[in-house]
């Protein structure tokens, strides 16, 4: 018998990005109202697959993240008696009413004067992992009362419209490692905007699917065909996979995404340029090694030099992993005398210059 499934859905509720997505100048404009109606169809379909399936919905808002709905909580007061409809399945009505009303309340509470803060996608992801941890590792009291129940098969679905924020790289990677330990699959649907580098890595490292939605008018079809089946069923289904994965990381010094960085050999912190002292573990590096590394750094093209002069710390870097600062980078272990150059993504051969897709973190 197939186990029950738990799905935590994270909705990106950035007002600015949804306004840009709905503009008529887009090839396939998608309004937030249309997105929400199609997302509710996914949630209802998940609950209809199996009676024991559970659901949690989180909202990633500017500056905060909130729980919009949880099927494990008591929802006796979620639907007013006056809203009951004989032609509507009550659990569907509960989900639709709870999610739409909570989203409306949170959006109305946002201040229109202040500049929009970045959406707390990492905060919502962390809360979803904590919620799943309680489900698969119940307390002693719940185990005694429900000893026959087996833990559900967990997964997280992220519906994103916001771009990557380099400052969220470290907490997002910590969340990915936690998801790996809990065996939680993270699926990502990028609905609007450029590809999300960090979310690509999250989907790949947890065995999930990453989809960049080119035709937003086919959102519901992608949600149902790709994200509705639980991970245990995907072994017999042709679920879309990623052709290539961007494994770039964000440096710890300027929080900018770099193609290649210098890695501390002690704590594996990533830097966009050689530094005499690691800012994380305070390890000191030999001056001669720093001079040699600076001399071996390739000269960037004129356009990159102009960009670097305009924005210090955000320069285009194409340098190798150092022998003294670090011999480990982007998931690769090398001898202390070797260096490696990575452009974009990498291949499994660690002794060659790499182009294309990377091996992983």
C-alpha positions in Angstrom: 0.0 0.0 0.0 1.3 3.4 -1.0 2.2 5.6 2.0 0.5 8.9 2.5 2.1 12.1 1.2 2.7 15.5 2.7 3.2 18.5 0.5 4.4 21.9 1.8 3.8 24.6 -0.8 5.7 27.9 -0.6 4.1 30.8 -2.5 6.2 33.8 -3.5 3.9 36.7 -2.7 6.1 39.6 -3.9 3.7 42.4 -5.0 6.2 44.0 -7.3 7.1 40.8 -9.1 3.5 39.8 -9.6 2.7 43.3 -11.0 5.5 42.9 -13.5 4.3 39.4 -14.4 0.8 40.7 -15.2 1.9 43.5 -17.5 0.4 43.1 -21.0 3.8 43.6 -22.7 4.8 40.1 -21.5 4.4 37.4 -24.1 2.4 35.3 -21.7 1.2 37.6 -18.9 0.0 35.9 -15.7 -1.9 37.8 -13.0 -1.8 36.9 -9.4 -5.5 36.1 -9.4 -5.1 33.5 -12.2 -2.0 32.1 -10.5 -3.8 31.6 -7.2 -6.8 29.8 -8.8 -4.5 27.4 -10.6 -2.5 26.8 -7.4 -5.6 26.0 -5.4 -6.5 23.4 -8.1 -3.1 21.7 -7.3 -3.8 21.8 -3.6 -7.2 20.3 -3.9 -5.9 17.6 -6.3 -3.3 16.6 -3.7 -5.9 16.2 -1.0 -8.1 14.2 -3.4 -5.4 11.7 -4.2 -5.5 10.0 -0.8 -7.6 10.7 2.3 -4.5 10.5 4.5 -2.6 13.2 2.5 -1.6 16.3 4.4 -0.9 19.8 3.2 0.7 23.0 4.5 0.9 26.3 2.6 3.4 29.0 3.4 3.6 32.6 2.1 6.9 34.3 1.4 6.2 38.0 1.9 8.5 41.0 1.8 10.4 40.8 5.1 8.5 37.9 6.6 7.1 34.4 6.0 3.8 33.1 7.4 1.8 29.8 7.6 -1.3 30.2 5.5 -2.9 26.8 5.9 -2.2 23.5 7.6 -4.4 20.4 7.2 -3.2 18.9 10.5 -4.7 21.7 12.5 -8.3 21.8 13.6 -10.3 23.6 10.9 -13.7 23.4 12.4 -14.0 27.2 12.4 -12.3 27.8 9.0 -15.6 27.8 7.1 -18.7 29.6 8.2 -21.9 27.7 8.1 -23.3 30.3 5.7 -20.6 29.4 3.1 -21.4 25.7 3.1 -22.4 24.5 -0.4 -23.9 21.1 -1.1 -22.1 21.1 -4.5 -18.7 21.7 -3.0 -16.4 19.2 -1.3 -15.9 20.6 2.2 -12.1 20.1 2.5 -11.7 21.9 -0.8 -13.8 24.8 0.5 -11.7 24.9 3.7 -8.5 25.1 1.8 -9.7 27.7 -0.7 -11.2 30.0 2.0 -8.3 29.7 4.4 -5.6 30.4 1.8 -7.3 33.3 0.0 -8.4 35.0 3.2 -4.9 34.7 4.8 -3.2 36.0 1.7 -5.6 39.0 1.6 -4.9 39.8 5.2 -1.2 39.7 4.9 -1.1 41.7 1.7 -3.4 44.4 3.2 -1.0 44.6 6.2 2.0 45.5 4.0 3.1 49.1 4.1 2.9 51.0 0.9 5.4 53.7 2.0 8.4 51.6 2.7 10.6 50.2 0.0 9.7 46.5 -0.6 12.0 44.2 1.3 13.2 40.9 -0.2 10.8 38.1 0.1 11.6 35.7 2.9 11.7 32.5 0.8 14.4 31.0 3.0 12.3 31.7 6.1 9.3 29.9 4.6 11.6 27.0 3.6 12.9 26.7 7.1 9.5 26.7 8.6 8.4 24.0 6.2 11.3 21.8 7.2 10.5 22.3 10.9 6.9 21.4 10.2 7.9 18.3 8.3 10.3 17.3 11.0 7.4 17.3 13.5 5.4 15.1 11.1 8.0 12.4 10.5 9.4 12.5 14.1 6.3 12.9 16.2 6.5 13.4 20.0 6.0 10.6 22.5 2.4 11.6 23.2 1.3 11.5 19.6 3.1 8.2 19.0 1.1 6.6 21.9 -2.2 7.8 20.6 -1.6 7.0 16.9 0.9 4.1 17.0 -0.4 2.5 13.8 0.1 5.5 11.6 3.2 5.6 9.4 4.9 8.9 8.7 4.0 10.6 5.4 6.3 11.0 2.4 7.4 14.6 2.6 8.1 17.1 -0.1 8.3 20.9 -0.7 7.0 22.7 -3.7 8.4 26.3 -4.3 6.5 28.6 -6.6 8.9 31.5 -7.2 8.7 34.8 -9.1 11.5 36.7 -7.3 15.2 36.8 -8.4 18.0 35.3 -6.4 19.4 37.3 -3.4 23.0 36.5 -2.8 22.7 37.3 0.9 20.4 34.3 1.3 23.0 31.8 -0.1 24.4 30.5 3.2 21.0 30.0 5.0 19.5 28.5 1.8 22.4 26.0 1.6 21.9 25.1 5.2 18.2 24.4 4.5 19.2 22.2 1.5 21.5 20.1 3.7 18.7 19.8 6.3 16.3 18.7 3.6 18.8 16.0 2.5 19.1 14.7 6.0 15.3 14.5 6.4 15.0 13.0 2.9 12.7 15.8 1.8 12.4 16.5 -2.0 12.3 20.1 -3.0 10.5 20.9 -6.3 10.8 24.4 -7.8 8.6 26.1 -10.5 10.1 29.4 -11.6 7.1 31.3 -12.9 8.6 34.7 -13.7 12.0 36.3 -13.9 15.4 34.9 -14.6 16.5 31.5 -13.6 17.1 31.0 -9.9 20.6 29.7 -9.4 20.2 28.7 -5.8 16.8 27.1 -6.3 18.3 25.0 -9.2 20.8 23.6 -6.7 18.1 23.0 -4.1 16.1 20.9 -6.6 19.1 19.0 -7.9 20.7 18.2 -4.5 17.4 16.9 -3.0 16.3 14.9 -6.1 13.5 17.3 -7.1 12.4 18.9 -10.3 13.2 22.4 -11.4 11.0 23.9 -14.1 11.4 27.3 -15.7 8.0 28.2 -17.0 8.3 29.6 -20.5 4.6 29.5 -21.2 2.8 30.8 -18.2 -0.6 30.1 -19.7 0.2 26.4 -19.2 0.9 26.8 -15.4 -1.8 24.4 -14.3 -0.7 21.6 -16.7 2.9 21.8 -15.4 1.7 21.8 -11.7 -0.5 18.8 -12.2 1.8 16.7 -14.4 5.1 17.5 -12.7 4.5 18.3 -9.0 1.3 16.4 -8.2 2.8 12.8 -8.2 4.7 12.0 -5.0 8.4 11.2 -5.3 7.8 7.4 -4.9 5.7 7.4 -8.1 8.1 9.4 -10.2 10.3 6.4 -10.8 7.7 5.1 -13.3 6.8 8.5 -14.7 8.6 10.7 -17.2 9.1 13.7 -14.9 11.0 16.7 -16.5 14.7 16.9 -15.4 17.3 19.6 -15.7 19.6 19.6 -18.7 22.2 21.6 -17.0 22.6 23.1 -13.5 24.2 26.3 -12.5 26.4 25.6 -9.4 27.8 29.1 -8.9 28.1 30.2 -5.3 28.0 33.5 -3.5 31.2 34.8 -2.0 31.3 35.3 1.8 33.0 38.8 1.5 30.7 40.7 -0.8 27.7 38.3 -1.1 27.9 38.3 -4.9 27.5 35.3 -7.1 30.9 34.3 -8.6 31.8 31.8 -11.3 35.0 30.8 -9.5 36.2 31.7 -6.1 39.0 31.2 -3.7 38.1 28.7 -0.9 39.5 28.6 2.6 41.2 25.2 3.1 40.1 25.1 6.8 36.4 26.1 6.8 35.6 26.1 3.0 34.4 29.7 3.0 34.3 31.2 -0.5 35.9 34.5 -1.4 36.0 36.4 -4.7 39.6 37.3 -4.3 42.6 36.1 -2.2 42.5 37.4 1.3 45.3 37.4 3.9 42.9 36.3 6.7 39.8 34.2 6.5 36.9 36.2 7.9 35.1 33.1 9.0 37.7 31.0 10.9 40.4 33.7 11.1 43.0 31.4 9.4 46.1 33.4 8.2 47.6 32.5 4.8 51.2 32.9 3.7 52.0 36.2 1.9 53.9 34.4 -0.8 50.9 32.3 -1.6 48.7 35.4 -1.9 51.2 37.1 -4.2 51.4 34.0 -6.4 47.6 33.7 -6.5 47.1 37.4 -7.4 49.7 37.1 -10.1 48.0 34.0 -11.6 44.6 35.6 -11.8 43.4 36.0 -15.4 42.9 39.5 -16.6 39.2 40.2 -17.1 37.9 41.6 -20.4 37.6 45.4 -20.8 33.8 45.3 -20.3 34.3 43.3 -17.0 37.0 45.8 -15.9 34.6 48.7 -16.5 31.9 46.9 -14.5 34.4 46.2 -11.7 35.4 49.8 -11.5 31.8 50.9 -11.3 30.9 48.3 -8.6 33.9 47.3 -6.4 33.6 43.7 -5.1 31.2 42.7 -7.9 33.9 42.1 -10.5 33.9 39.2 -12.9 36.1 36.6 -11.5 37.7 33.7 -13.5 40.4 32.4 -11.1 41.3 29.0 -9.8 41.0 27.5 -6.4 44.2 28.2 -4.5 46.7 25.8 -3.1 47.2 27.7 0.1 43.8 29.3 0.6 41.9 26.2 -0.4 42.0 23.1 -2.4 38.3 22.3 -2.1 35.7 24.1 -4.0 32.2 23.5 -5.4 32.2 20.0 -4.0 35.6 18.9 -5.4 38.6 17.7 -3.3 42.0 18.3 -4.8 45.6 17.9 -3.7 47.1 20.9 -2.0 49.4 21.6 -5.0 46.6 21.7 -7.6 44.3 24.4 -8.7 41.1 24.2 -10.7 39.2 26.6 -12.9 35.5 26.4 -13.2 33.4 28.3 -15.7 29.6 28.2 -14.9 29.1 24.5 -14.2 31.6 21.6 -13.9 32.3 18.1 -15.0 33.4 15.1 -12.9 37.1 15.3 -14.0 38.8 17.4 -11.3 42.2 17.5 -13.0 41.1 19.4 -16.1 39.9 22.9 -16.8 36.1 22.8 -16.6 33.4 24.3 -18.8 29.7 23.6 -18.8 27.9 22.2 -15.8 29.2 21.6 -12.3 29.3 18.6 -10.1 27.6 20.1 -7.1 28.1 21.6 -3.7 
